[in-house]
Amino acid sequence: MPVLFQHHVGADSRPVSAATIRRWITAALEGTGISDASGQPLAFKPHDFRRIFATDAIMNGMPPHICQLLMGHSSITTTMGYKAVYPEEAISGHRAFIARRREQRPSGEYRSPTDAEWEEFLGHFERRRLALGDCGRAWGSSCIHEHACTRCSLLRADPAQKQRLEDIRDNLLARIAEADREGWAGEAEGLKVSLTGANNKLAQIELSLARRAEAVSLGIPSYRDAAAATLSPGDPRDR
């Protein structure tokens, strides 16, 4: 297989040793007088140029799977690990994606909202805030239970409001007893529906509290954990 760096010894072409290549790179960097952000002289290894090649090739349009073949990697994950991602590249890529998406959608969707529309939008979130928690109904939809929130499946009860909900349940029990005593059968039936809803919300809160008590913190990976999974020059996976 032909090698990239060769020199002639008589009629033969022999590969330049890795030590010689490192010495040439060091001498070239010292000759430039360029330093890094900390003020130290730049330091490159031959393997760094593989990373530079992969980054430059993919950023200039080469498909990653083609770059993988050129690099000789068995996995495209290794190739993408070589490619550096710069903040400017991420921002530019996101802006280009948004621009393409907007070109494919009706332009009317991206007009500026009127003052009335904006007030209605903000008001939607104001109306979702409740004493017992918050309402999960979608934008533009109305309340299907006429704000009888204890009956509604869209009420997301706040565990901190458990005592308030227990007071509502006890009040419903007292009103049901009064309705049964006075013979108000219709009102008793409606109150029992609300009582069922209140009991369901209390059960949801109990379940939520139980899950919180059983939750296990997995922690956040440290830099050392992430760095251990990064390929380095000479890694046997780099083939």
Phi, psi and omega in degrees: 000133180291148179251157185285316182252116181228159170218156186267131172237099188067235179266000183262151172252120183242149180290144175283136183291157179298323180297321179294318179297318178298320180294321178295317181297315180299317180295321179294319179293319178296326180290333180285331183074013181277139178241164179274189184296333180272000180089001179273151178300145178298145178228122178236149171245156180307324182294335180298332182288338172293319178294318179298318180297313181298316180298311183295320182294311184290322179294337180259018169106357179289128177302137183303325182289334175287318177299325178300317180295319180294324180282341180080024180274142177281339181232138178291339177297322177296317180298314181292335174291334177285330185283124176281145176243117181267150179306319180297324180293318179297318180294315181296319179296321179292318179296320179295322178296314180298319180298319179294320179296320182290328178295334183270353183246158179302135183296334181298336181289343184250016176285161178285134181290152176285167180299321180295318179295320181292319178296321178295321179296312179294323180297330179302316182286330175296320182285349179276346181277124184233163179296326183269353182159236176211159183265134182263016183290150185285161178300135177084358180259151181262167179287124184273351181245018179052042175064023169274078196293330181294340179272345193271134179287345181273354176287122176259097186291138178274123179305333179292344181260021182300316181297320178298318180292325177294323177296320178296318179298316180295323178294321178296320179298318180293320180291324178295318179298319178296316180297320178294322181292323183270355179079026179270075188298319181296316180292322179298320180297316179295321179295325179293326175297316178296323179296319177299317179297318179297319178296323177296319179294321177296323178295322177296319179296317178299319179295318179297317179294322179295320179294322178296322181292331182267355184295142179246126179283122179272350179076175178249129180302136178276168179299324181297321178295319180290320182294332181294337181266003182271134179291142177235160179307132180089359178299133181298341178283345180276088182230000000 
